[in-house]
Amino acid sequence: MDKKTKKRIEVLQQKVAKLQQLLAAAKKQPDDPAEIPRLELELKAAREELSALKS
Protein backbone atom coordinates (compact mmCIF):
# COMPACT_ATOMS: atom_id res chain seq x y z
CA MET A 1 0.00 0.00 0.00
CA ASP A 2 1.50 3.31 -1.02
CA LYS A 3 1.57 6.53 0.97
CA LYS A 4 -1.27 8.12 -0.99
CA THR A 5 -3.60 5.17 -0.36
CA LYS A 6 -2.81 5.15 3.35
CA LYS A 7 -3.60 8.85 3.59
CA ARG A 8 -6.90 8.38 1.68
CA ILE A 9 -7.88 5.56 4.07
CA GLU A 10 -7.10 7.78 7.04
CA VAL A 11 -9.20 10.63 5.61
CA LEU A 12 -12.10 8.28 4.84
CA GLN A 13 -12.04 6.85 8.36
CA GLN A 14 -12.30 10.38 9.76
CA LYS A 15 -15.13 11.16 7.34
CA VAL A 16 -17.04 8.01 8.35
CA ALA A 17 -16.71 8.90 12.04
CA LYS A 18 -17.95 12.45 11.41
CA LEU A 19 -20.86 11.27 9.27
CA GLN A 20 -21.91 8.77 11.93
CA GLN A 21 -22.03 11.57 14.51
CA LEU A 22 -23.99 13.84 12.17
CA LEU A 23 -26.43 11.06 11.35
CA ALA A 24 -27.03 10.27 15.01
CA ALA A 25 -27.67 13.95 15.72
CA ALA A 26 -29.98 14.27 12.71
CA LYS A 27 -32.00 11.27 13.87
CA LYS A 28 -32.39 12.75 17.37
CA GLN A 29 -33.49 16.11 16.03
CA PRO A 30 -34.85 15.82 12.47
CA ASP A 31 -34.98 19.47 11.39
CA ASP A 32 -34.58 18.72 7.69
CA PRO A 33 -36.32 15.54 6.47
CA ALA A 34 -33.95 15.25 3.47
CA GLU A 35 -30.83 15.34 5.64
CA ILE A 36 -31.03 11.79 7.03
CA PRO A 37 -31.17 9.99 3.64
CA ARG A 38 -28.40 12.26 2.30
CA LEU A 39 -26.14 11.46 5.26
CA GLU A 40 -26.89 7.74 4.93
CA LEU A 41 -25.91 7.83 1.25
CA GLU A 42 -22.67 9.70 1.97
CA LEU A 43 -21.84 7.27 4.77
CA LYS A 44 -22.50 4.27 2.54
CA ALA A 45 -20.33 5.68 -0.25
CA ALA A 46 -17.47 6.45 2.13
CA ARG A 47 -17.62 2.95 3.63
CA GLU A 48 -17.65 1.34 0.18
CA GLU A 49 -14.63 3.35 -0.95
CA LEU A 50 -12.85 2.51 2.28
CA SER A 51 -13.44 -1.22 1.89
CA ALA A 52 -12.34 -1.05 -1.76
CA LEU A 53 -9.08 0.63 -0.78
CA LYS A 54 -8.41 -1.86 2.01
CA SER A 55 -8.84 -4.90 -0.23
PDB file with one MODEL, atoms N, CA, C and O in Angstrom:
MODEL        1
ATOM      1  N   MET A   1       0.847  -1.174   0.000  1.00  0.00           N
ATOM      2  CA  MET A   1       0.000   0.000   0.000  1.00  0.00           C
ATOM      3  C   MET A   1       0.899   1.246   0.000  1.00  0.00           C
ATOM      4  O   MET A   1       1.782   1.385   0.846  1.00  0.00           O
ATOM      5  N   ASP A   2       0.663   2.132  -0.944  1.00  0.00           N
ATOM      6  CA  ASP A   2       1.503   3.314  -1.017  1.00  0.00           C
ATOM      7  C   ASP A   2       1.026   4.412  -0.061  1.00  0.00           C
ATOM      8  O   ASP A   2      -0.028   4.309   0.566  1.00  0.00           O
ATOM      9  N   LYS A   3       1.825   5.443   0.022  1.00  0.00           N
ATOM     10  CA  LYS A   3       1.568   6.532   0.975  1.00  0.00           C
ATOM     11  C   LYS A   3       0.248   7.245   0.682  1.00  0.00           C
ATOM     12  O   LYS A   3      -0.479   7.621   1.601  1.00  0.00           O
ATOM     13  N   LYS A   4      -0.052   7.426  -0.591  1.00  0.00           N
ATOM     14  CA  LYS A   4      -1.273   8.120  -0.993  1.00  0.00           C
ATOM     15  C   LYS A   4      -2.520   7.327  -0.575  1.00  0.00           C
ATOM     16  O   LYS A   4      -3.504   7.906  -0.116  1.00  0.00           O
ATOM     17  N   THR A   5      -2.471   6.018  -0.735  1.00  0.00           N
ATOM     18  CA  THR A   5      -3.603   5.167  -0.363  1.00  0.00           C
ATOM     19  C   THR A   5      -3.806   5.174   1.145  1.00  0.00           C
ATOM     20  O   THR A   5      -4.938   5.235   1.625  1.00  0.00           O
ATOM     21  N   LYS A   6      -2.706   5.111   1.890  1.00  0.00           N
ATOM     22  CA  LYS A   6      -2.810   5.149   3.352  1.00  0.00           C
ATOM     23  C   LYS A   6      -3.433   6.451   3.825  1.00  0.00           C
ATOM     24  O   LYS A   6      -4.258   6.451   4.738  1.00  0.00           O
ATOM     25  N   LYS A   7      -3.046   7.555   3.213  1.00  0.00           N
ATOM     26  CA  LYS A   7      -3.603   8.854   3.588  1.00  0.00           C
ATOM     27  C   LYS A   7      -5.088   8.911   3.246  1.00  0.00           C
ATOM     28  O   LYS A   7      -5.877   9.437   4.032  1.00  0.00           O
ATOM     29  N   ARG A   8      -5.484   8.382   2.093  1.00  0.00           N
ATOM     30  CA  ARG A   8      -6.895   8.378   1.683  1.00  0.00           C
ATOM     31  C   ARG A   8      -7.731   7.544   2.659  1.00  0.00           C
ATOM     32  O   ARG A   8      -8.846   7.927   3.014  1.00  0.00           O
ATOM     33  N   ILE A   9      -7.182   6.396   3.092  1.00  0.00           N
ATOM     34  CA  ILE A   9      -7.879   5.555   4.072  1.00  0.00           C
ATOM     35  C   ILE A   9      -8.069   6.309   5.378  1.00  0.00           C
ATOM     36  O   ILE A   9      -9.138   6.255   5.986  1.00  0.00           O
ATOM     37  N   GLU A  10      -7.030   7.011   5.805  1.00  0.00           N
ATOM     38  CA  GLU A  10      -7.099   7.782   7.044  1.00  0.00           C
ATOM     39  C   GLU A  10      -8.179   8.870   6.942  1.00  0.00           C
ATOM     40  O   GLU A  10      -8.965   9.058   7.871  1.00  0.00           O
ATOM     41  N   VAL A  11      -8.212   9.575   5.820  1.00  0.00           N
ATOM     42  CA  VAL A  11      -9.199  10.634   5.611  1.00  0.00           C
ATOM     43  C   VAL A  11     -10.609  10.044   5.586  1.00  0.00           C
ATOM     44  O   VAL A  11     -11.531  10.617   6.166  1.00  0.00           O
ATOM     45  N   LEU A  12     -10.779   8.908   4.922  1.00  0.00           N
ATOM     46  CA  LEU A  12     -12.096   8.277   4.845  1.00  0.00           C
ATOM     47  C   LEU A  12     -12.567   7.800   6.212  1.00  0.00           C
ATOM     48  O   LEU A  12     -13.755   7.894   6.523  1.00  0.00           O
ATOM     49  N   GLN A  13     -11.660   7.294   7.024  1.00  0.00           N
ATOM     50  CA  GLN A  13     -12.036   6.855   8.361  1.00  0.00           C
ATOM     51  C   GLN A  13     -12.529   8.037   9.195  1.00  0.00           C
ATOM     52  O   GLN A  13     -13.493   7.910   9.950  1.00  0.00           O
ATOM     53  N   GLN A  14     -11.871   9.176   9.056  1.00  0.00           N
ATOM     54  CA  GLN A  14     -12.305  10.375   9.764  1.00  0.00           C
ATOM     55  C   GLN A  14     -13.667  10.834   9.253  1.00  0.00           C
ATOM     56  O   GLN A  14     -14.522  11.255  10.032  1.00  0.00           O
ATOM     57  N   LYS A  15     -13.859  10.749   7.943  1.00  0.00           N
ATOM     58  CA  LYS A  15     -15.134  11.164   7.343  1.00  0.00           C
ATOM     59  C   LYS A  15     -16.270  10.267   7.818  1.00  0.00           C
ATOM     60  O   LYS A  15     -17.361  10.754   8.117  1.00  0.00           O
ATOM     61  N   VAL A  16     -16.022   8.950   7.889  1.00  0.00           N
ATOM     62  CA  VAL A  16     -17.037   8.006   8.353  1.00  0.00           C
ATOM     63  C   VAL A  16     -17.415   8.317   9.798  1.00  0.00           C
ATOM     64  O   VAL A  16     -18.597   8.313  10.144  1.00  0.00           O
ATOM     65  N   ALA A  17     -16.431   8.584  10.636  1.00  0.00           N
ATOM     66  CA  ALA A  17     -16.715   8.904  12.039  1.00  0.00           C
ATOM     67  C   ALA A  17     -17.557  10.176  12.148  1.00  0.00           C
ATOM     68  O   ALA A  17     -18.512  10.228  12.923  1.00  0.00           O
ATOM     69  N   LYS A  18     -17.204  11.189  11.377  1.00  0.00           N
ATOM     70  CA  LYS A  18     -17.946  12.454  11.407  1.00  0.00           C
ATOM     71  C   LYS A  18     -19.374  12.258  10.904  1.00  0.00           C
ATOM     72  O   LYS A  18     -20.320  12.785  11.489  1.00  0.00           O
ATOM     73  N   LEU A  19     -19.529  11.503   9.824  1.00  0.00           N
ATOM     74  CA  LEU A  19     -20.858  11.271   9.270  1.00  0.00           C
ATOM     75  C   LEU A  19     -21.737  10.480  10.232  1.00  0.00           C
ATOM     76  O   LEU A  19     -22.942  10.719  10.312  1.00  0.00           O
ATOM     77  N   GLN A  20     -21.144   9.543  10.957  1.00  0.00           N
ATOM     78  CA  GLN A  20     -21.913   8.773  11.931  1.00  0.00           C
ATOM     79  C   GLN A  20     -22.437   9.688  13.036  1.00  0.00           C
ATOM     80  O   GLN A  20     -23.576   9.546  13.479  1.00  0.00           O
ATOM     81  N   GLN A  21     -21.601  10.626  13.478  1.00  0.00           N
ATOM     82  CA  GLN A  21     -22.032  11.568  14.512  1.00  0.00           C
ATOM     83  C   GLN A  21     -23.144  12.470  13.985  1.00  0.00           C
ATOM     84  O   GLN A  21     -24.140  12.704  14.670  1.00  0.00           O
ATOM     85  N   LEU A  22     -22.970  12.976  12.760  1.00  0.00           N
ATOM     86  CA  LEU A  22     -23.986  13.842  12.168  1.00  0.00           C
ATOM     87  C   LEU A  22     -25.299  13.105  11.976  1.00  0.00           C
ATOM     88  O   LEU A  22     -26.370  13.667  12.208  1.00  0.00           O
ATOM     89  N   LEU A  23     -25.224  11.857  11.557  1.00  0.00           N
ATOM     90  CA  LEU A  23     -26.428  11.062  11.345  1.00  0.00           C
ATOM     91  C   LEU A  23     -27.158  10.813  12.659  1.00  0.00           C
ATOM     92  O   LEU A  23     -28.384  10.909  12.719  1.00  0.00           O
ATOM     93  N   ALA A  24     -26.416  10.498  13.699  1.00  0.00           N
ATOM     94  CA  ALA A  24     -27.027  10.273  15.006  1.00  0.00           C
ATOM     95  C   ALA A  24     -27.716  11.550  15.496  1.00  0.00           C
ATOM     96  O   ALA A  24     -28.818  11.491  16.041  1.00  0.00           O
ATOM     97  N   ALA A  25     -27.078  12.683  15.305  1.00  0.00           N
ATOM     98  CA  ALA A  25     -27.668  13.952  15.720  1.00  0.00           C
ATOM     99  C   ALA A  25     -28.906  14.276  14.889  1.00  0.00           C
ATOM    100  O   ALA A  25     -29.900  14.776  15.414  1.00  0.00           O
ATOM    101  N   ALA A  26     -28.841  13.988  13.592  1.00  0.00           N
ATOM    102  CA  ALA A  26     -29.979  14.270  12.714  1.00  0.00           C
ATOM    103  C   ALA A  26     -31.175  13.387  13.064  1.00  0.00           C
ATOM    104  O   ALA A  26     -32.323  13.814  12.941  1.00  0.00           O
ATOM    105  N   LYS A  27     -30.908  12.168  13.496  1.00  0.00           N
ATOM    106  CA  LYS A  27     -32.005  11.268  13.875  1.00  0.00           C
ATOM    107  C   LYS A  27     -32.646  11.709  15.192  1.00  0.00           C
ATOM    108  O   LYS A  27     -33.850  11.541  15.385  1.00  0.00           O
ATOM    109  N   LYS A  28     -31.842  12.271  16.095  1.00  0.00           N
ATOM    110  CA  LYS A  28     -32.388  12.752  17.373  1.00  0.00           C
ATOM    111  C   LYS A  28     -33.237  13.999  17.168  1.00  0.00           C
ATOM    112  O   LYS A  28     -34.264  14.177  17.824  1.00  0.00           O
ATOM    113  N   GLN A  29     -32.801  14.860  16.252  1.00  0.00           N
ATOM    114  CA  GLN A  29     -33.494  16.111  16.031  1.00  0.00           C
ATOM    115  C   GLN A  29     -33.662  16.347  14.520  1.00  0.00           C
ATOM    116  O   GLN A  29     -32.881  17.079  13.912  1.00  0.00           O
ATOM    117  N   PRO A  30     -34.669  15.732  13.931  1.00  0.00           N
ATOM    118  CA  PRO A  30     -34.847  15.819  12.473  1.00  0.00           C
ATOM    119  C   PRO A  30     -35.421  17.160  12.018  1.00  0.00           C
ATOM    120  O   PRO A  30     -36.628  17.289  11.817  1.00  0.00           O
ATOM    121  N   ASP A  31     -34.549  18.155  11.857  1.00  0.00           N
ATOM    122  CA  ASP A  31     -34.981  19.470  11.387  1.00  0.00           C
ATOM    123  C   ASP A  31     -35.303  19.437   9.899  1.00  0.00           C
ATOM    124  O   ASP A  31     -36.316  19.975   9.452  1.00  0.00           O
ATOM    125  N   ASP A  32     -34.420  18.794   9.144  1.00  0.00           N
ATOM    126  CA  ASP A  32     -34.578  18.723   7.691  1.00  0.00           C
ATOM    127  C   ASP A  32     -34.826  17.264   7.307  1.00  0.00           C
ATOM    128  O   ASP A  32     -33.943  16.425   7.486  1.00  0.00           O
ATOM    129  N   PRO A  33     -36.007  16.947   6.785  1.00  0.00           N
ATOM    130  CA  PRO A  33     -36.316  15.542   6.469  1.00  0.00           C
ATOM    131  C   PRO A  33     -35.424  14.943   5.382  1.00  0.00           C
ATOM    132  O   PRO A  33     -35.291  13.721   5.312  1.00  0.00           O
ATOM    133  N   ALA A  34     -34.814  15.763   4.538  1.00  0.00           N
ATOM    134  CA  ALA A  34     -33.950  15.251   3.473  1.00  0.00           C
ATOM    135  C   ALA A  34     -32.524  14.993   3.950  1.00  0.00           C
ATOM    136  O   ALA A  34     -31.731  14.381   3.236  1.00  0.00           O
ATOM    137  N   GLU A  35     -32.200  15.454   5.143  1.00  0.00           N
ATOM    138  CA  GLU A  35     -30.826  15.337   5.636  1.00  0.00           C
ATOM    139  C   GLU A  35     -30.443  13.896   5.981  1.00  0.00           C
ATOM    140  O   GLU A  35     -29.330  13.468   5.678  1.00  0.00           O
ATOM    141  N   ILE A  36     -31.337  13.154   6.602  1.00  0.00           N
ATOM    142  CA  ILE A  36     -31.029  11.786   7.033  1.00  0.00           C
ATOM    143  C   ILE A  36     -30.707  10.884   5.840  1.00  0.00           C
ATOM    144  O   ILE A  36     -29.678  10.211   5.873  1.00  0.00           O
ATOM    145  N   PRO A  37     -31.530  10.833   4.787  1.00  0.00           N
ATOM    146  CA  PRO A  37     -31.169   9.994   3.640  1.00  0.00           C
ATOM    147  C   PRO A  37     -29.871  10.435   2.952  1.00  0.00           C
ATOM    148  O   PRO A  37     -29.105   9.600   2.470  1.00  0.00           O
ATOM    149  N   ARG A  38     -29.631  11.749   2.911  1.00  0.00           N
ATOM    150  CA  ARG A  38     -28.399  12.255   2.296  1.00  0.00           C
ATOM    151  C   ARG A  38     -27.174  11.796   3.086  1.00  0.00           C
ATOM    152  O   ARG A  38     -26.180  11.365   2.503  1.00  0.00           O
ATOM    153  N   LEU A  39     -27.251  11.890   4.411  1.00  0.00           N
ATOM    154  CA  LEU A  39     -26.143  11.459   5.255  1.00  0.00           C
ATOM    155  C   LEU A  39     -25.919   9.954   5.141  1.00  0.00           C
ATOM    156  O   LEU A  39     -24.780   9.490   5.118  1.00  0.00           O
ATOM    157  N   GLU A  40     -27.015   9.193   5.070  1.00  0.00           N
ATOM    158  CA  GLU A  40     -26.894   7.741   4.929  1.00  0.00           C
ATOM    159  C   GLU A  40     -26.208   7.378   3.614  1.00  0.00           C
ATOM    160  O   GLU A  40     -25.379   6.469   3.575  1.00  0.00           O
ATOM    161  N   LEU A  41     -26.552   8.085   2.543  1.00  0.00           N
ATOM    162  CA  LEU A  41     -25.914   7.828   1.248  1.00  0.00           C
ATOM    163  C   LEU A  41     -24.428   8.167   1.279  1.00  0.00           C
ATOM    164  O   LEU A  41     -23.604   7.403   0.776  1.00  0.00           O
ATOM    165  N   GLU A  42     -24.085   9.310   1.868  1.00  0.00           N
ATOM    166  CA  GLU A  42     -22.673   9.702   1.974  1.00  0.00           C
ATOM    167  C   GLU A  42     -21.892   8.693   2.800  1.00  0.00           C
ATOM    168  O   GLU A  42     -20.767   8.332   2.454  1.00  0.00           O
ATOM    169  N   LEU A  43     -22.492   8.244   3.888  1.00  0.00           N
ATOM    170  CA  LEU A  43     -21.840   7.272   4.766  1.00  0.00           C
ATOM    171  C   LEU A  43     -21.615   5.950   4.036  1.00  0.00           C
ATOM    172  O   LEU A  43     -20.547   5.347   4.142  1.00  0.00           O
ATOM    173  N   LYS A  44     -22.621   5.509   3.301  1.00  0.00           N
ATOM    174  CA  LYS A  44     -22.502   4.268   2.544  1.00  0.00           C
ATOM    175  C   LYS A  44     -21.398   4.369   1.490  1.00  0.00           C
ATOM    176  O   LYS A  44     -20.603   3.443   1.329  1.00  0.00           O
ATOM    177  N   ALA A  45     -21.351   5.481   0.783  1.00  0.00           N
ATOM    178  CA  ALA A  45     -20.334   5.682  -0.253  1.00  0.00           C
ATOM    179  C   ALA A  45     -18.934   5.711   0.352  1.00  0.00           C
ATOM    180  O   ALA A  45     -18.005   5.131  -0.211  1.00  0.00           O
ATOM    181  N   ALA A  46     -18.777   6.371   1.479  1.00  0.00           N
ATOM    182  CA  ALA A  46     -17.468   6.446   2.131  1.00  0.00           C
ATOM    183  C   ALA A  46     -17.026   5.064   2.608  1.00  0.00           C
ATOM    184  O   ALA A  46     -15.860   4.697   2.470  1.00  0.00           O
ATOM    185  N   ARG A  47     -17.962   4.304   3.168  1.00  0.00           N
ATOM    186  CA  ARG A  47     -17.618   2.949   3.631  1.00  0.00           C
ATOM    187  C   ARG A  47     -17.247   2.035   2.469  1.00  0.00           C
ATOM    188  O   ARG A  47     -16.327   1.225   2.582  1.00  0.00           O
ATOM    189  N   GLU A  48     -17.962   2.163   1.352  1.00  0.00           N
ATOM    190  CA  GLU A  48     -17.654   1.340   0.184  1.00  0.00           C
ATOM    191  C   GLU A  48     -16.270   1.668  -0.370  1.00  0.00           C
ATOM    192  O   GLU A  48     -15.508   0.764  -0.712  1.00  0.00           O
ATOM    193  N   GLU A  49     -15.943   2.949  -0.459  1.00  0.00           N
ATOM    194  CA  GLU A  49     -14.627   3.349  -0.954  1.00  0.00           C
ATOM    195  C   GLU A  49     -13.529   2.866  -0.004  1.00  0.00           C
ATOM    196  O   GLU A  49     -12.466   2.421  -0.437  1.00  0.00           O
ATOM    197  N   LEU A  50     -13.804   2.961   1.280  1.00  0.00           N
ATOM    198  CA  LEU A  50     -12.848   2.511   2.285  1.00  0.00           C
ATOM    199  C   LEU A  50     -12.589   1.013   2.165  1.00  0.00           C
ATOM    200  O   LEU A  50     -11.437   0.581   2.215  1.00  0.00           O
ATOM    201  N   SER A  51     -13.635   0.222   2.008  1.00  0.00           N
ATOM    202  CA  SER A  51     -13.442  -1.220   1.894  1.00  0.00           C
ATOM    203  C   SER A  51     -12.742  -1.571   0.570  1.00  0.00           C
ATOM    204  O   SER A  51     -11.970  -2.528   0.514  1.00  0.00           O
ATOM    205  N   ALA A  52     -13.010  -0.805  -0.483  1.00  0.00           N
ATOM    206  CA  ALA A  52     -12.339  -1.046  -1.763  1.00  0.00           C
ATOM    207  C   ALA A  52     -10.852  -0.749  -1.655  1.00  0.00           C
ATOM    208  O   ALA A  52     -10.033  -1.468  -2.226  1.00  0.00           O
ATOM    209  N   LEU A  53     -10.501   0.290  -0.937  1.00  0.00           N
ATOM    210  CA  LEU A  53      -9.084   0.629  -0.782  1.00  0.00           C
ATOM    211  C   LEU A  53      -8.351  -0.374   0.096  1.00  0.00           C
ATOM    212  O   LEU A  53      -7.175  -0.661  -0.127  1.00  0.00           O
ATOM    213  N   LYS A  54      -9.048  -0.906   1.092  1.00  0.00           N
ATOM    214  CA  LYS A  54      -8.413  -1.859   2.014  1.00  0.00           C
ATOM    215  C   LYS A  54      -8.178  -3.214   1.365  1.00  0.00           C
ATOM    216  O   LYS A  54      -7.251  -3.928   1.748  1.00  0.00           O
ATOM    217  N   SER A  55      -9.000  -3.577   0.393  1.00  0.00           N
ATOM    218  CA  SER A  55      -8.837  -4.896  -0.231  1.00  0.00           C
ATOM    219  C   SER A  55      -7.901  -4.869  -1.412  1.00  0.00           C
ATOM    220  O   SER A  55      -7.666  -5.903  -2.037  1.00  0.00           O
TER     221      SER A  55
ENDMDL
END
